[in-house]
Structures are given as structure tokens and as C-alpha cells.
Amino acid sequence: MWAMSKNVMELLIAWEGVRMAKRRKQTWALIPLCLMWVIWRERNLRCFEGIEMPLPRIKSFFGE
């Protein structure tokens, strides 16, 4: 059973604990970092540039 983590640190620790082949795990480890980067980038665009990307464009960073 899976439950939502209380904070980002717990999420990253849980994500790191996923067991799989080494090569696949290396790729898997990048997913939370990419997600946080996209969210951080969007936040900065909104706060400092006054630009808001449409949701479909944000989703396109992750493939649909």
C-alpha cells in the first residue's frame, strides 16, 4: 500500500528505495528532480517575469 509522503524529503527517500535493475534505477532517480525543476522554473516565470505557461505546455515536458 502506498501513502502520500508528508514532505519532499520523505518523497525523495521513498523514491530512492524503489527496487529495480541498476540501469533502470538511474533513469528512475531523475524523475523527481526533473519534476521539481519544471515546477521551480514555472514558479520563477510567474513570480519574476509575469509569464504563465499553459498547463498543456507544462505537461509536455513529461510526455503525455
Predicted model as a PDB file, atoms N, CA, C, CB and O in Angstrom, pLDDT in the B-factor column:
MODEL        1                                                                  
ATOM      1  N   MET A   1       0.835  -1.175   0.000  1.00 53.00           N  
ATOM      2  CA  MET A   1       0.000   0.000   0.000  1.00 53.00           C  
ATOM      3  C   MET A   1       0.886   1.247   0.000  1.00 53.00           C  
ATOM      4  CB  MET A   1      -0.954  -0.006   1.214  1.00 53.00           C  
ATOM      5  O   MET A   1       1.937   1.275   0.641  1.00 53.00           O  
ATOM      6  N   TRP A   2       0.450   2.266  -0.722  1.00 62.00           N  
ATOM      7  CA  TRP A   2       1.223   3.485  -0.852  1.00 62.00           C  
ATOM      8  C   TRP A   2       0.446   4.646  -0.256  1.00 62.00           C  
ATOM      9  CB  TRP A   2       1.571   3.760  -2.324  1.00 62.00           C  
ATOM     10  O   TRP A   2      -0.761   4.766  -0.468  1.00 62.00           O  
ATOM     11  N   ALA A   3       1.134   5.496   0.487  1.00 69.00           N  
ATOM     12  CA  ALA A   3       0.507   6.689   1.058  1.00 69.00           C  
ATOM     13  C   ALA A   3       1.346   7.906   0.669  1.00 69.00           C  
ATOM     14  CB  ALA A   3       0.374   6.571   2.620  1.00 69.00           C  
ATOM     15  O   ALA A   3       2.563   7.803   0.517  1.00 69.00           O  
ATOM     16  N   MET A   4       0.705   9.032   0.512  1.00 69.00           N  
ATOM     17  CA  MET A   4       1.385  10.263   0.131  1.00 69.00           C  
ATOM     18  C   MET A   4       2.375  10.671   1.222  1.00 69.00           C  
ATOM     19  CB  MET A   4       0.364  11.394  -0.128  1.00 69.00           C  
ATOM     20  O   MET A   4       2.051  10.644   2.409  1.00 69.00           O  
ATOM     21  N   SER A   5       3.573  11.045   0.810  1.00 74.00           N  
ATOM     22  CA  SER A   5       4.598  11.499   1.751  1.00 74.00           C  
ATOM     23  C   SER A   5       4.185  12.834   2.371  1.00 74.00           C  
ATOM     24  CB  SER A   5       5.972  11.632   1.043  1.00 74.00           C  
ATOM     25  O   SER A   5       3.439  13.607   1.771  1.00 74.00           O  
ATOM     26  N   LYS A   6       4.682  13.088   3.579  1.00 79.00           N  
ATOM     27  CA  LYS A   6       4.338  14.327   4.290  1.00 79.00           C  
ATOM     28  C   LYS A   6       5.085  15.533   3.745  1.00 79.00           C  
ATOM     29  CB  LYS A   6       4.632  14.180   5.769  1.00 79.00           C  
ATOM     30  O   LYS A   6       4.592  16.658   3.827  1.00 79.00           O  
ATOM     31  N   ASN A   7       6.294  15.302   3.179  1.00 80.00           N  
ATOM     32  CA  ASN A   7       7.077  16.410   2.642  1.00 80.00           C  
ATOM     33  C   ASN A   7       7.976  15.906   1.513  1.00 80.00           C  
ATOM     34  CB  ASN A   7       7.923  17.078   3.758  1.00 80.00           C  
ATOM     35  O   ASN A   7       8.023  14.709   1.232  1.00 80.00           O  
ATOM     36  N   VAL A   8       8.670  16.812   0.885  1.00 75.00           N  
ATOM     37  CA  VAL A   8       9.509  16.466  -0.264  1.00 75.00           C  
ATOM     38  C   VAL A   8      10.631  15.513   0.131  1.00 75.00           C  
ATOM     39  CB  VAL A   8      10.096  17.729  -0.891  1.00 75.00           C  
ATOM     40  O   VAL A   8      10.927  14.571  -0.603  1.00 75.00           O  
ATOM     41  N   MET A   9      11.250  15.744   1.267  1.00 78.00           N  
ATOM     42  CA  MET A   9      12.347  14.882   1.703  1.00 78.00           C  
ATOM     43  C   MET A   9      11.886  13.431   1.857  1.00 78.00           C  
ATOM     44  CB  MET A   9      12.929  15.392   3.026  1.00 78.00           C  
ATOM     45  O   MET A   9      12.580  12.517   1.413  1.00 78.00           O  
ATOM     46  N   GLU A  10      10.740  13.209   2.472  1.00 79.00           N  
ATOM     47  CA  GLU A  10      10.205  11.853   2.615  1.00 79.00           C  
ATOM     48  C   GLU A  10       9.911  11.235   1.252  1.00 79.00           C  
ATOM     49  CB  GLU A  10       8.932  11.865   3.472  1.00 79.00           C  
ATOM     50  O   GLU A  10      10.153  10.048   1.034  1.00 79.00           O  
ATOM     51  N   LEU A  11       9.395  12.041   0.347  1.00 73.00           N  
ATOM     52  CA  LEU A  11       9.108  11.550  -1.001  1.00 73.00           C  
ATOM     53  C   LEU A  11      10.380  11.085  -1.699  1.00 73.00           C  
ATOM     54  CB  LEU A  11       8.423  12.638  -1.830  1.00 73.00           C  
ATOM     55  O   LEU A  11      10.395  10.019  -2.315  1.00 73.00           O  
ATOM     56  N   LEU A  12      11.444  11.877  -1.608  1.00 72.00           N  
ATOM     57  CA  LEU A  12      12.705  11.509  -2.244  1.00 72.00           C  
ATOM     58  C   LEU A  12      13.312  10.256  -1.621  1.00 72.00           C  
ATOM     59  CB  LEU A  12      13.691  12.661  -2.150  1.00 72.00           C  
ATOM     60  O   LEU A  12      13.872   9.417  -2.328  1.00 72.00           O  
ATOM     61  N   ILE A  13      13.205  10.129  -0.318  1.00 74.00           N  
ATOM     62  CA  ILE A  13      13.717   8.928   0.359  1.00 74.00           C  
ATOM     63  C   ILE A  13      12.934   7.700  -0.092  1.00 74.00           C  
ATOM     64  CB  ILE A  13      13.633   9.084   1.901  1.00 74.00           C  
ATOM     65  O   ILE A  13      13.528   6.657  -0.365  1.00 74.00           O  
ATOM     66  N   ALA A  14      11.617   7.809  -0.171  1.00 73.00           N  
ATOM     67  CA  ALA A  14      10.790   6.687  -0.619  1.00 73.00           C  
ATOM     68  C   ALA A  14      11.092   6.349  -2.080  1.00 73.00           C  
ATOM     69  CB  ALA A  14       9.290   7.015  -0.444  1.00 73.00           C  
ATOM     70  O   ALA A  14      11.166   5.178  -2.451  1.00 73.00           O  
ATOM     71  N   TRP A  15      11.264   7.371  -2.892  1.00 70.00           N  
ATOM     72  CA  TRP A  15      11.535   7.170  -4.318  1.00 70.00           C  
ATOM     73  C   TRP A  15      12.863   6.431  -4.490  1.00 70.00           C  
ATOM     74  CB  TRP A  15      11.565   8.531  -5.075  1.00 70.00           C  
ATOM     75  O   TRP A  15      12.988   5.556  -5.346  1.00 70.00           O  
ATOM     76  N   GLU A  16      13.857   6.793  -3.665  1.00 69.00           N  
ATOM     77  CA  GLU A  16      15.170   6.173  -3.743  1.00 69.00           C  
ATOM     78  C   GLU A  16      15.109   4.700  -3.344  1.00 69.00           C  
ATOM     79  CB  GLU A  16      16.159   6.918  -2.853  1.00 69.00           C  
ATOM     80  O   GLU A  16      15.912   3.894  -3.816  1.00 69.00           O  
ATOM     81  N   GLY A  17      14.163   4.349  -2.481  1.00 66.00           N  
ATOM     82  CA  GLY A  17      14.053   2.978  -2.002  1.00 66.00           C  
ATOM     83  C   GLY A  17      13.415   2.007  -2.983  1.00 66.00           C  
ATOM     84  O   GLY A  17      13.361   0.809  -2.704  1.00 66.00           O  
ATOM     85  N   VAL A  18      12.930   2.487  -4.126  1.00 65.00           N  
ATOM     86  CA  VAL A  18      12.308   1.605  -5.115  1.00 65.00           C  
ATOM     87  C   VAL A  18      13.364   0.648  -5.646  1.00 65.00           C  
ATOM     88  CB  VAL A  18      11.662   2.424  -6.278  1.00 65.00           C  
ATOM     89  O   VAL A  18      14.462   1.059  -6.021  1.00 65.00           O  
ATOM     90  N   ARG A  19      13.019  -0.625  -5.673  1.00 64.00           N  
ATOM     91  CA  ARG A  19      13.997  -1.633  -6.104  1.00 64.00           C  
ATOM     92  C   ARG A  19      13.761  -2.018  -7.551  1.00 64.00           C  
ATOM     93  CB  ARG A  19      13.927  -2.881  -5.209  1.00 64.00           C  
ATOM     94  O   ARG A  19      12.648  -2.360  -7.953  1.00 64.00           O  
ATOM     95  N   MET A  20      14.853  -1.953  -8.338  1.00 61.00           N  
ATOM     96  CA  MET A  20      14.810  -2.348  -9.747  1.00 61.00           C  
ATOM     97  C   MET A  20      16.242  -2.476 -10.247  1.00 61.00           C  
ATOM     98  CB  MET A  20      14.001  -1.315 -10.610  1.00 61.00           C  
ATOM     99  O   MET A  20      17.191  -2.232  -9.501  1.00 61.00           O  
ATOM    100  N   ALA A  21      16.395  -2.859 -11.510  1.00 64.00           N  
ATOM    101  CA  ALA A  21      17.720  -3.017 -12.096  1.00 64.00           C  
ATOM    102  C   ALA A  21      18.484  -1.695 -12.031  1.00 64.00           C  
ATOM    103  CB  ALA A  21      17.614  -3.511 -13.556  1.00 64.00           C  
ATOM    104  O   ALA A  21      17.886  -0.623 -12.123  1.00 64.00           O  
ATOM    105  N   LYS A  22      19.807  -1.776 -11.872  1.00 66.00           N  
ATOM    106  CA  LYS A  22      20.632  -0.588 -11.665  1.00 66.00           C  
ATOM    107  C   LYS A  22      20.451   0.448 -12.775  1.00 66.00           C  
ATOM    108  CB  LYS A  22      22.092  -0.986 -11.571  1.00 66.00           C  
ATOM    109  O   LYS A  22      20.259   1.629 -12.484  1.00 66.00           O  
ATOM    110  N   ARG A  23      20.508   0.031 -14.027  1.00 65.00           N  
ATOM    111  CA  ARG A  23      20.394   0.979 -15.145  1.00 65.00           C  
ATOM    112  C   ARG A  23      19.041   1.680 -15.137  1.00 65.00           C  
ATOM    113  CB  ARG A  23      20.600   0.257 -16.485  1.00 65.00           C  
ATOM    114  O   ARG A  23      18.960   2.893 -15.327  1.00 65.00           O  
ATOM    115  N   ARG A  24      17.985   0.911 -14.917  1.00 68.00           N  
ATOM    116  CA  ARG A  24      16.645   1.487 -14.884  1.00 68.00           C  
ATOM    117  C   ARG A  24      16.487   2.402 -13.668  1.00 68.00           C  
ATOM    118  CB  ARG A  24      15.579   0.373 -14.860  1.00 68.00           C  
ATOM    119  O   ARG A  24      15.807   3.425 -13.746  1.00 68.00           O  
ATOM    120  N   LYS A  25      17.108   2.038 -12.552  1.00 67.00           N  
ATOM    121  CA  LYS A  25      17.017   2.843 -11.341  1.00 67.00           C  
ATOM    122  C   LYS A  25      17.692   4.203 -11.523  1.00 67.00           C  
ATOM    123  CB  LYS A  25      17.645   2.097 -10.165  1.00 67.00           C  
ATOM    124  O   LYS A  25      17.228   5.200 -10.970  1.00 67.00           O  
ATOM    125  N   GLN A  26      18.782   4.255 -12.292  1.00 71.00           N  
ATOM    126  CA  GLN A  26      19.464   5.522 -12.546  1.00 71.00           C  
ATOM    127  C   GLN A  26      18.541   6.488 -13.280  1.00 71.00           C  
ATOM    128  CB  GLN A  26      20.750   5.292 -13.360  1.00 71.00           C  
ATOM    129  O   GLN A  26      18.483   7.674 -12.955  1.00 71.00           O  
ATOM    130  N   THR A  27      17.826   5.974 -14.266  1.00 72.00           N  
ATOM    131  CA  THR A  27      16.871   6.802 -15.010  1.00 72.00           C  
ATOM    132  C   THR A  27      15.713   7.195 -14.103  1.00 72.00           C  
ATOM    133  CB  THR A  27      16.346   6.053 -16.264  1.00 72.00           C  
ATOM    134  O   THR A  27      15.293   8.352 -14.092  1.00 72.00           O  
ATOM    135  N   TRP A  28      15.200   6.242 -13.349  1.00 73.00           N  
ATOM    136  CA  TRP A  28      14.076   6.464 -12.446  1.00 73.00           C  
ATOM    137  C   TRP A  28      14.395   7.552 -11.423  1.00 73.00           C  
ATOM    138  CB  TRP A  28      13.707   5.163 -11.731  1.00 73.00           C  
ATOM    139  O   TRP A  28      13.517   8.326 -11.043  1.00 73.00           O  
ATOM    140  N   ALA A  29      15.655   7.611 -10.978  1.00 74.00           N  
ATOM    141  CA  ALA A  29      16.076   8.589  -9.965  1.00 74.00           C  
ATOM    142  C   ALA A  29      16.000  10.024 -10.482  1.00 74.00           C  
ATOM    143  CB  ALA A  29      17.499   8.286  -9.505  1.00 74.00           C  
ATOM    144  O   ALA A  29      15.896  10.956  -9.684  1.00 74.00           O  
ATOM    145  N   LEU A  30      16.048  10.217 -11.782  1.00 77.00           N  
ATOM    146  CA  LEU A  30      15.998  11.565 -12.358  1.00 77.00           C  
ATOM    147  C   LEU A  30      14.589  12.153 -12.385  1.00 77.00           C  
ATOM    148  CB  LEU A  30      16.555  11.541 -13.759  1.00 77.00           C  
ATOM    149  O   LEU A  30      14.436  13.373 -12.450  1.00 77.00           O  
ATOM    150  N   ILE A  31      13.573  11.321 -12.336  1.00 78.00           N  
ATOM    151  CA  ILE A  31      12.194  11.800 -12.483  1.00 78.00           C  
ATOM    152  C   ILE A  31      11.807  12.844 -11.438  1.00 78.00           C  
ATOM    153  CB  ILE A  31      11.239  10.634 -12.401  1.00 78.00           C  
ATOM    154  O   ILE A  31      11.309  13.901 -11.822  1.00 78.00           O  
ATOM    155  N   PRO A  32      12.007  12.611 -10.137  1.00 79.00           N  
ATOM    156  CA  PRO A  32      11.610  13.647  -9.175  1.00 79.00           C  
ATOM    157  C   PRO A  32      12.398  14.945  -9.358  1.00 79.00           C  
ATOM    158  CB  PRO A  32      11.796  13.134  -7.753  1.00 79.00           C  
ATOM    159  O   PRO A  32      11.858  16.034  -9.161  1.00 79.00           O  
ATOM    160  N   LEU A  33      13.669  14.831  -9.733  1.00 81.00           N  
ATOM    161  CA  LEU A  33      14.472  16.032  -9.940  1.00 81.00           C  
ATOM    162  C   LEU A  33      13.961  16.837 -11.131  1.00 81.00           C  
ATOM    163  CB  LEU A  33      15.940  15.662 -10.149  1.00 81.00           C  
ATOM    164  O   LEU A  33      13.900  18.065 -11.071  1.00 81.00           O  
ATOM    165  N   CYS A  34      13.595  16.155 -12.205  1.00 82.00           N  
ATOM    166  CA  CYS A  34      13.047  16.839 -13.382  1.00 82.00           C  
ATOM    167  C   CYS A  34      11.713  17.502 -13.048  1.00 82.00           C  
ATOM    168  CB  CYS A  34      12.869  15.849 -14.551  1.00 82.00           C  
ATOM    169  O   CYS A  34      11.457  18.635 -13.454  1.00 82.00           O  
ATOM    170  N   LEU A  35      10.884  16.805 -12.322  1.00 83.00           N  
ATOM    171  CA  LEU A  35       9.592  17.358 -11.922  1.00 83.00           C  
ATOM    172  C   LEU A  35       9.774  18.619 -11.083  1.00 83.00           C  
ATOM    173  CB  LEU A  35       8.783  16.317 -11.140  1.00 83.00           C  
ATOM    174  O   LEU A  35       9.113  19.629 -11.323  1.00 83.00           O  
ATOM    175  N   MET A  36      10.668  18.559 -10.104  1.00 85.00           N  
ATOM    176  CA  MET A  36      10.902  19.729  -9.251  1.00 85.00           C  
ATOM    177  C   MET A  36      11.484  20.889 -10.055  1.00 85.00           C  
ATOM    178  CB  MET A  36      11.845  19.368  -8.094  1.00 85.00           C  
ATOM    179  O   MET A  36      11.148  22.047  -9.803  1.00 85.00           O  
ATOM    180  N   TRP A  37      12.354  20.589 -11.022  1.00 87.00           N  
ATOM    181  CA  TRP A  37      12.936  21.645 -11.847  1.00 87.00           C  
ATOM    182  C   TRP A  37      11.856  22.357 -12.658  1.00 87.00           C  
ATOM    183  CB  TRP A  37      14.007  21.065 -12.783  1.00 87.00           C  
ATOM    184  O   TRP A  37      11.843  23.586 -12.728  1.00 87.00           O  
ATOM    185  N   VAL A  38      10.942  21.587 -13.275  1.00 87.00           N  
ATOM    186  CA  VAL A  38       9.876  22.188 -14.077  1.00 87.00           C  
ATOM    187  C   VAL A  38       8.971  23.050 -13.203  1.00 87.00           C  
ATOM    188  CB  VAL A  38       9.050  21.096 -14.786  1.00 87.00           C  
ATOM    189  O   VAL A  38       8.586  24.151 -13.598  1.00 87.00           O  
ATOM    190  N   ILE A  39       8.633  22.555 -12.024  1.00 87.00           N  
ATOM    191  CA  ILE A  39       7.777  23.331 -11.112  1.00 87.00           C  
ATOM    192  C   ILE A  39       8.510  24.606 -10.663  1.00 87.00           C  
ATOM    193  CB  ILE A  39       7.368  22.470  -9.871  1.00 87.00           C  
ATOM    194  O   ILE A  39       7.917  25.684 -10.641  1.00 87.00           O  
ATOM    195  N   TRP A  40       9.787  24.484 -10.307  1.00 90.00           N  
ATOM    196  CA  TRP A  40      10.564  25.639  -9.870  1.00 90.00           C  
ATOM    197  C   TRP A  40      10.677  26.673 -10.995  1.00 90.00           C  
ATOM    198  CB  TRP A  40      11.963  25.198  -9.407  1.00 90.00           C  
ATOM    199  O   TRP A  40      10.550  27.874 -10.759  1.00 90.00           O  
ATOM    200  N   ARG A  41      10.914  26.195 -12.209  1.00 90.00           N  
ATOM    201  CA  ARG A  41      11.036  27.093 -13.362  1.00 90.00           C  
ATOM    202  C   ARG A  41       9.723  27.840 -13.602  1.00 90.00           C  
ATOM    203  CB  ARG A  41      11.438  26.299 -14.628  1.00 90.00           C  
ATOM    204  O   ARG A  41       9.727  29.048 -13.842  1.00 90.00           O  
ATOM    205  N   GLU A  42       8.614  27.127 -13.536  1.00 91.00           N  
ATOM    206  CA  GLU A  42       7.304  27.753 -13.734  1.00 91.00           C  
ATOM    207  C   GLU A  42       7.032  28.775 -12.632  1.00 91.00           C  
ATOM    208  CB  GLU A  42       6.187  26.685 -13.761  1.00 91.00           C  
ATOM    209  O   GLU A  42       6.502  29.854 -12.899  1.00 91.00           O  
ATOM    210  N   ARG A  43       7.388  28.441 -11.414  1.00 93.00           N  
ATOM    211  CA  ARG A  43       7.209  29.369 -10.289  1.00 93.00           C  
ATOM    212  C   ARG A  43       7.994  30.646 -10.527  1.00 93.00           C  
ATOM    213  CB  ARG A  43       7.650  28.716  -8.965  1.00 93.00           C  
ATOM    214  O   ARG A  43       7.467  31.742 -10.330  1.00 93.00           O  
ATOM    215  N   ASN A  44       9.248  30.519 -10.948  1.00 94.00           N  
ATOM    216  CA  ASN A  44      10.075  31.698 -11.195  1.00 94.00           C  
ATOM    217  C   ASN A  44       9.532  32.535 -12.350  1.00 94.00           C  
ATOM    218  CB  ASN A  44      11.511  31.281 -11.487  1.00 94.00           C  
ATOM    219  O   ASN A  44       9.547  33.764 -12.280  1.00 94.00           O  
ATOM    220  N   LEU A  45       9.054  31.889 -13.408  1.00 93.00           N  
ATOM    221  CA  LEU A  45       8.461  32.639 -14.519  1.00 93.00           C  
ATOM    222  C   LEU A  45       7.260  33.449 -14.040  1.00 93.00           C  
ATOM    223  CB  LEU A  45       8.041  31.684 -15.656  1.00 93.00           C  
ATOM    224  O   LEU A  45       7.106  34.614 -14.405  1.00 93.00           O  
ATOM    225  N   ARG A  46       6.424  32.840 -13.238  1.00 93.00           N  
ATOM    226  CA  ARG A  46       5.222  33.526 -12.742  1.00 93.00           C  
ATOM    227  C   ARG A  46       5.577  34.659 -11.780  1.00 93.00           C  
ATOM    228  CB  ARG A  46       4.290  32.527 -12.045  1.00 93.00           C  
ATOM    229  O   ARG A  46       5.013  35.749 -11.869  1.00 93.00           O  
ATOM    230  N   CYS A  47       6.514  34.403 -10.860  1.00 94.00           N  
ATOM    231  CA  CYS A  47       6.855  35.402  -9.834  1.00 94.00           C  
ATOM    232  C   CYS A  47       7.672  36.563 -10.371  1.00 94.00           C  
ATOM    233  CB  CYS A  47       7.614  34.747  -8.717  1.00 94.00           C  
ATOM    234  O   CYS A  47       7.417  37.717 -10.028  1.00 94.00           O  
ATOM    235  N   PHE A  48       8.651  36.262 -11.211  1.00 95.00           N  
ATOM    236  CA  PHE A  48       9.614  37.287 -11.599  1.00 95.00           C  
ATOM    237  C   PHE A  48       9.428  37.838 -13.012  1.00 95.00           C  
ATOM    238  CB  PHE A  48      10.980  36.736 -11.476  1.00 95.00           C  
ATOM    239  O   PHE A  48       9.870  38.947 -13.308  1.00 95.00           O  
ATOM    240  N   GLU A  49       8.775  37.066 -13.884  1.00 94.00           N  
ATOM    241  CA  GLU A  49       8.614  37.518 -15.259  1.00 94.00           C  
ATOM    242  C   GLU A  49       7.161  37.848 -15.609  1.00 94.00           C  
ATOM    243  CB  GLU A  49       9.136  36.465 -16.204  1.00 94.00           C  
ATOM    244  O   GLU A  49       6.891  38.469 -16.637  1.00 94.00           O  
ATOM    245  N   GLY A  50       6.233  37.432 -14.752  1.00 93.00           N  
ATOM    246  CA  GLY A  50       4.817  37.653 -15.035  1.00 93.00           C  
ATOM    247  C   GLY A  50       4.304  36.799 -16.182  1.00 93.00           C  
ATOM    248  O   GLY A  50       3.322  37.153 -16.836  1.00 93.00           O  
ATOM    249  N   ILE A  51       4.968  35.670 -16.429  1.00 92.00           N  
ATOM    250  CA  ILE A  51       4.600  34.760 -17.521  1.00 92.00           C  
ATOM    251  C   ILE A  51       4.023  33.486 -16.922  1.00 92.00           C  
ATOM    252  CB  ILE A  51       5.832  34.436 -18.432  1.00 92.00           C  
ATOM    253  O   ILE A  51       4.575  32.937 -15.968  1.00 92.00           O  
ATOM    254  N   GLU A  52       2.926  33.023 -17.474  1.00 92.00           N  
ATOM    255  CA  GLU A  52       2.309  31.779 -17.012  1.00 92.00           C  
ATOM    256  C   GLU A  52       2.167  30.845 -18.205  1.00 92.00           C  
ATOM    257  CB  GLU A  52       0.919  32.045 -16.337  1.00 92.00           C  
ATOM    258  O   GLU A  52       1.423  31.131 -19.143  1.00 92.00           O  
ATOM    259  N   MET A  53       2.887  29.722 -18.164  1.00 88.00           N  
ATOM    260  CA  MET A  53       2.775  28.756 -19.255  1.00 88.00           C  
ATOM    261  C   MET A  53       1.459  28.014 -19.146  1.00 88.00           C  
ATOM    262  CB  MET A  53       3.955  27.766 -19.242  1.00 88.00           C  
ATOM    263  O   MET A  53       1.015  27.700 -18.041  1.00 88.00           O  
ATOM    264  N   PRO A  54       0.824  27.727 -20.281  1.00 90.00           N  
ATOM    265  CA  PRO A  54      -0.406  26.933 -20.236  1.00 90.00           C  
ATOM    266  C   PRO A  54      -0.105  25.514 -19.720  1.00 90.00           C  
ATOM    267  CB  PRO A  54      -1.065  26.871 -21.646  1.00 90.00           C  
ATOM    268  O   PRO A  54       0.970  24.969 -19.972  1.00 90.00           O  
ATOM    269  N   LEU A  55      -1.047  24.942 -19.012  1.00 87.00           N  
ATOM    270  CA  LEU A  55      -0.867  23.610 -18.427  1.00 87.00           C  
ATOM    271  C   LEU A  55      -0.460  22.556 -19.460  1.00 87.00           C  
ATOM    272  CB  LEU A  55      -2.146  23.176 -17.742  1.00 87.00           C  
ATOM    273  O   LEU A  55       0.425  21.754 -19.163  1.00 87.00           O  
ATOM    274  N   PRO A  56      -1.060  22.514 -20.665  1.00 88.00           N  
ATOM    275  CA  PRO A  56      -0.620  21.508 -21.643  1.00 88.00           C  
ATOM    276  C   PRO A  56       0.868  21.623 -21.991  1.00 88.00           C  
ATOM    277  CB  PRO A  56      -1.444  21.633 -22.912  1.00 88.00           C  
ATOM    278  O   PRO A  56       1.532  20.617 -22.240  1.00 88.00           O  
ATOM    279  N   ARG A  57       1.378  22.843 -22.006  1.00 86.00           N  
ATOM    280  CA  ARG A  57       2.805  23.019 -22.301  1.00 86.00           C  
ATOM    281  C   ARG A  57       3.663  22.493 -21.155  1.00 86.00           C  
ATOM    282  CB  ARG A  57       3.124  24.503 -22.564  1.00 86.00           C  
ATOM    283  O   ARG A  57       4.705  21.881 -21.391  1.00 86.00           O  
ATOM    284  N   ILE A  58       3.234  22.726 -19.920  1.00 82.00           N  
ATOM    285  CA  ILE A  58       3.979  22.198 -18.765  1.00 82.00           C  
ATOM    286  C   ILE A  58       3.956  20.671 -18.818  1.00 82.00           C  
ATOM    287  CB  ILE A  58       3.370  22.716 -17.410  1.00 82.00           C  
ATOM    288  O   ILE A  58       4.984  20.030 -18.603  1.00 82.00           O  
ATOM    289  N   LYS A  59       2.806  20.094 -19.099  1.00 81.00           N  
ATOM    290  CA  LYS A  59       2.689  18.637 -19.182  1.00 81.00           C  
ATOM    291  C   LYS A  59       3.562  18.060 -20.283  1.00 81.00           C  
ATOM    292  CB  LYS A  59       1.245  18.238 -19.415  1.00 81.00           C  
ATOM    293  O   LYS A  59       4.032  16.928 -20.168  1.00 81.00           O  
ATOM    294  N   SER A  60       3.788  18.823 -21.353  1.00 84.00           N  
ATOM    295  CA  SER A  60       4.572  18.314 -22.476  1.00 84.00           C  
ATOM    296  C   SER A  60       6.021  18.040 -22.101  1.00 84.00           C  
ATOM    297  CB  SER A  60       4.525  19.293 -23.621  1.00 84.00           C  
ATOM    298  O   SER A  60       6.701  17.275 -22.786  1.00 84.00           O  
ATOM    299  N   PHE A  61       6.507  18.656 -21.016  1.00 76.00           N  
ATOM    300  CA  PHE A  61       7.858  18.370 -20.552  1.00 76.00           C  
ATOM    301  C   PHE A  61       7.997  16.908 -20.121  1.00 76.00           C  
ATOM    302  CB  PHE A  61       8.226  19.299 -19.393  1.00 76.00           C  
ATOM    303  O   PHE A  61       9.102  16.366 -20.117  1.00 76.00           O  
ATOM    304  N   PHE A  62       6.890  16.273 -19.762  1.00 73.00           N  
ATOM    305  CA  PHE A  62       6.910  14.914 -19.243  1.00 73.00           C  
ATOM    306  C   PHE A  62       6.339  13.896 -20.221  1.00 73.00           C  
ATOM    307  CB  PHE A  62       6.148  14.854 -17.957  1.00 73.00           C  
ATOM    308  O   PHE A  62       6.226  12.716 -19.890  1.00 73.00           O  
ATOM    309  N   GLY A  63       5.979  14.340 -21.420  1.00 70.00           N  
ATOM    310  CA  GLY A  63       5.375  13.429 -22.376  1.00 70.00           C  
ATOM    311  C   GLY A  63       3.965  13.085 -21.946  1.00 70.00           C  
ATOM    312  O   GLY A  63       3.694  12.937 -20.754  1.00 70.00           O  
ATOM    313  N   GLU A  64       3.096  12.961 -22.875  1.00 56.00           N  
ATOM    314  CA  GLU A  64       1.696  12.698 -22.499  1.00 56.00           C  
ATOM    315  C   GLU A  64       1.252  11.360 -22.928  1.00 56.00           C  
ATOM    316  CB  GLU A  64       0.782  13.720 -23.077  1.00 56.00           C  
ATOM    317  O   GLU A  64       0.104  10.985 -22.689  1.00 56.00           O  
TER     318      GLU A  64                                                      
ENDMDL                                                                          
END                                                                             
